Amino acid sequence: MIRSIVSALVVVSAVVSSASLTQAQTAPTSQVATAAAVASGVPLHILAAQGNPNVKVERVNLSAGDCARVLTGAPASMTGQARSRQCSMLHYSFHANHLPLPVERGASVSGSAVVAISGICCGFWYYTNDDELTDIVNGTVWSANEWEDGVANGSSVYAWHNQCTPAGLGVAIDNCFTNFNGGGVPYYGLQYGMDICTGLTTQWLSACFHHGQRRWIDDWGDPSTYYYW
C-alpha cells in the first residue's frame, strides 16, 4: 500500500521491473510517467542513466570541515579511499506538483482531518518528490534514496509517505522522518529528513560514515531549501 497513491494517480502501460532496468530501454519522459517509475521503486540514478529529462543531477562537494567530520574515526589506512567516496557526491532530484488527488475513497491525509473523498477535497492537490545521494560514480558504490509525497493547498502541506532506501555494501538508513507536518505558521512548509550510514569495508576493517539530507516542501507543495552533509 506504501506506493499505491501514485499507482492510483498514474496509469502506465507497463510495469517497470528490475530486469528491464538492466537493459537499454527508453526512459519515461513525462512527469507522470516518471512519478510512476519513482513510486514503483526505480532509483533516480537509474532513470538518469536512461536519459530521463525530468531527473536533475549535480555534483556536490562537502566543505573541508564537513568532510573532516564525516571521516571522523576512520582508520588512517582508509582515509584516502574514504575521502574520494564520501566527501564528493552526486545529488539526483525529481519533483512533480499540482497533480490531481489520487482517487482513494476514505484515504486520510497523515496528521490531519482532511479526507480524500472520490479524489476531491478541500482544494488540495498532490505532489511527489525524490532526492537521492550517491557516490560520484553514479551509485556503483553506495546510494540512498528518499521518496515522499503529500498534498498541499497553498496554506497547508501534509506528508503522505516518506520512504528511504539504501543500496550498496554496508549502507543503512539511520533515520527517515518528517517534521512540521501540516505546514503553516511559523515555517510555512514541512521538512523531510534522511540520516545515512555509508560503509567502507575491507577484508580487515569497516567504518560507518554519517551523511544526511533535509528537504523542505512549502505550503504550495513546491521544493524549497535543500541541504546535505
C-alpha positions as CSV (number, residue, x, y, z in Angstrom):
1,M,0.0,0.0,0.0
2,I,3.0,2.3,0.6
3,R,3.2,3.3,-3.0
4,S,-0.4,2.7,-4.1
5,I,-1.0,6.5,-4.0
6,V,0.9,7.2,-7.2
7,S,-0.3,4.0,-8.8
8,A,-3.9,5.2,-8.4
9,L,-2.9,8.6,-9.8
10,V,-0.9,7.5,-12.9
11,V,-2.0,4.8,-15.4
12,V,1.0,3.3,-17.1
13,S,1.0,0.9,-19.9
14,A,3.8,-1.4,-18.5
15,V,5.1,-2.3,-15.1
16,V,8.8,-1.4,-14.6
17,S,10.7,-4.5,-13.5
18,S,14.2,-4.8,-12.1
19,A,15.0,-6.9,-15.1
20,S,14.0,-4.2,-17.5
21,L,16.3,-1.7,-15.7
22,T,19.3,-3.7,-16.7
23,Q,18.5,-3.4,-20.4
24,A,18.9,-0.3,-22.5
25,Q,15.3,0.8,-22.7
26,T,13.6,4.2,-23.3
27,A,13.2,6.1,-20.1
28,P,9.8,7.6,-19.3
29,T,9.8,11.3,-20.4
30,S,6.6,12.7,-18.9
31,Q,6.4,13.9,-15.3
32,V,3.5,11.5,-14.5
33,A,5.3,8.5,-16.0
34,T,8.5,9.5,-14.1
35,A,6.4,9.8,-10.9
36,A,5.0,6.2,-11.5
37,A,8.5,4.8,-12.0
38,V,9.8,6.6,-8.9
39,A,6.8,5.3,-6.9
40,S,7.5,1.8,-8.1
41,G,11.0,1.9,-6.6
42,V,13.2,2.8,-9.6
43,P,16.2,4.9,-8.2
44,L,16.8,8.3,-9.8
45,H,20.3,7.4,-10.9
46,I,18.9,4.6,-13.0
47,L,16.3,6.9,-14.6
48,A,19.1,9.5,-15.2
49,A,21.3,6.9,-16.9
50,Q,18.3,6.1,-19.2
51,G,18.2,9.7,-20.2
52,N,15.1,10.8,-18.3
53,P,14.9,14.6,-18.8
54,N,12.9,15.1,-15.6
55,V,15.7,13.9,-13.3
56,K,18.3,16.6,-12.4
57,V,21.8,15.7,-11.3
58,E,24.5,17.8,-9.7
59,R,27.9,17.0,-8.1
60,V,28.1,18.3,-4.6
61,N,31.3,18.6,-2.6
62,L,31.5,18.7,1.2
63,S,33.3,21.6,2.8
64,A,36.7,20.8,4.4
65,G,35.0,20.9,7.8
66,D,32.1,18.7,6.9
67,C,34.5,16.3,5.2
68,A,36.6,16.1,8.3
69,R,33.5,15.4,10.4
70,V,32.3,12.7,8.1
71,L,35.7,11.0,8.2
72,T,36.0,11.2,12.0
73,G,37.0,7.8,13.3
74,A,38.2,6.4,10.0
75,P,41.5,4.5,10.3
76,A,44.4,6.3,8.7
77,S,44.8,3.4,6.2
78,M,41.2,4.1,4.9
79,T,41.2,7.9,4.9
80,G,42.3,8.4,1.2
81,Q,39.8,6.0,-0.2
82,A,37.1,7.2,2.2
83,R,37.6,10.9,1.2
84,S,37.2,10.1,-2.5
85,R,34.0,8.1,-1.9
86,Q,32.4,10.2,0.9
87,C,33.4,13.9,0.5
88,S,32.0,14.3,-3.0
89,M,28.6,13.0,-4.0
90,L,26.0,13.2,-6.8
91,H,22.6,14.6,-5.9
92,Y,19.7,13.4,-8.1
93,S,16.3,15.1,-7.7
94,F,12.8,14.9,-9.2
95,H,9.7,16.8,-8.3
96,A,6.1,17.0,-9.7
97,N,3.4,19.2,-8.3
98,H,-0.2,20.3,-8.9
99,L,-1.3,16.8,-9.8
100,P,-4.9,15.6,-9.1
101,L,-5.5,13.9,-5.8
102,P,-5.5,10.1,-6.1
103,V,-8.9,8.6,-6.2
104,E,-8.8,6.6,-3.0
105,R,-12.1,6.9,-1.2
106,G,-11.5,7.4,2.5
107,A,-7.8,7.9,2.3
108,S,-6.7,10.1,5.2
109,V,-4.0,12.7,4.9
110,S,-1.4,11.9,7.6
111,G,-1.6,14.2,10.6
112,S,-4.8,16.0,9.6
113,A,-8.6,15.6,9.5
114,V,-8.5,16.0,5.7
115,V,-10.1,13.0,3.9
116,A,-9.9,12.5,0.2
117,I,-13.4,11.6,-1.0
118,S,-13.5,10.4,-4.6
119,G,-10.3,12.3,-5.1
120,I,-11.8,15.7,-4.5
121,C,-11.4,17.5,-1.2
122,C,-10.8,20.9,0.2
123,G,-8.8,22.5,-2.6
124,F,-5.8,20.2,-2.1
125,W,-3.6,19.0,-4.9
126,Y,-0.9,16.2,-4.9
127,Y,2.9,16.5,-5.1
128,T,5.7,13.9,-5.2
129,N,9.4,14.5,-4.6
130,D,12.5,12.4,-4.6
131,D,16.1,13.2,-3.6
132,E,18.9,10.7,-3.9
133,L,22.6,10.9,-2.8
134,T,25.2,8.6,-4.4
135,D,28.9,8.2,-4.7
136,I,30.5,10.1,-7.7
137,V,30.4,7.1,-9.9
138,N,26.6,7.0,-10.2
139,G,25.7,4.8,-7.3
140,T,28.0,1.9,-8.1
141,V,29.4,2.1,-4.6
142,W,26.6,3.4,-2.5
143,S,23.3,5.3,-2.8
144,A,20.5,6.4,-0.5
145,N,17.1,7.4,-1.9
146,E,14.3,9.4,-0.2
147,W,10.9,9.4,-1.8
148,E,8.0,11.3,-0.4
149,D,4.6,12.6,-1.4
150,G,1.7,14.5,0.0
151,V,-0.9,17.2,-0.5
152,A,-0.9,21.0,-0.3
153,N,-3.4,23.8,-0.9
154,G,-1.3,27.0,-0.6
155,S,-1.8,27.4,3.2
156,S,-1.1,23.9,4.4
157,V,1.0,21.0,3.3
158,Y,0.7,17.4,4.6
159,A,3.0,14.5,4.2
160,W,1.5,11.3,2.9
161,H,4.5,8.9,2.5
162,N,8.2,9.2,3.3
163,Q,10.4,6.2,2.3
164,C,14.1,5.9,2.5
165,T,16.0,3.1,0.6
166,P,19.7,2.3,0.9
167,A,21.8,0.4,-1.6
168,G,25.4,-0.7,-1.6
169,L,27.7,-2.7,0.7
170,G,27.4,-1.6,4.3
171,V,24.8,1.2,3.6
172,A,22.0,1.7,6.1
173,I,19.3,4.3,6.9
174,D,19.7,5.5,10.4
175,N,16.6,7.7,10.4
176,C,13.8,8.7,7.9
177,F,11.4,11.3,9.2
178,T,9.1,14.2,8.7
179,N,9.0,17.4,10.7
180,F,6.3,20.2,10.9
181,N,3.6,18.1,9.1
182,G,0.8,20.4,8.2
183,G,2.9,23.4,7.3
184,G,1.5,26.9,8.1
185,V,2.9,29.1,10.8
186,P,5.8,29.5,11.6
187,Y,7.7,27.7,8.8
188,Y,5.0,27.6,6.0
189,G,6.2,24.2,4.9
190,L,7.3,20.8,6.2
191,Q,10.7,19.1,6.3
192,Y,11.7,15.6,5.2
193,G,14.9,14.1,6.6
194,M,17.2,11.1,6.0
195,D,20.2,10.1,8.0
196,I,22.6,7.7,6.3
197,C,25.4,5.4,7.2
198,T,27.6,4.6,4.2
199,G,30.0,1.8,4.9
200,L,33.5,1.3,3.7
201,T,34.5,-2.3,4.2
202,T,37.8,-4.1,3.6
203,Q,39.0,-7.6,4.5
204,W,40.1,-6.4,7.9
205,L,38.2,-3.2,8.7
206,S,34.9,-1.5,8.4
207,A,33.7,2.0,9.1
208,C,30.4,3.9,9.1
209,F,30.3,7.4,7.5
210,H,27.4,9.5,8.5
211,H,25.7,11.5,5.8
212,G,22.3,13.1,5.7
213,Q,19.9,15.4,3.8
214,R,17.0,17.7,4.6
215,R,14.3,18.7,2.1
216,W,11.7,21.4,2.7
217,I,8.4,21.4,0.8
218,D,6.5,24.7,1.2
219,D,2.7,25.1,1.7
220,W,2.3,25.1,-2.1
221,G,3.9,21.7,-2.5
222,D,7.0,23.2,-4.1
223,P,10.5,22.2,-3.1
224,S,12.5,24.9,-1.3
225,T,15.5,24.6,0.9
226,Y,17.7,21.5,0.5
227,Y,20.9,20.8,2.3
228,Y,23.2,17.8,2.9
229,W,26.3,16.6,4.6
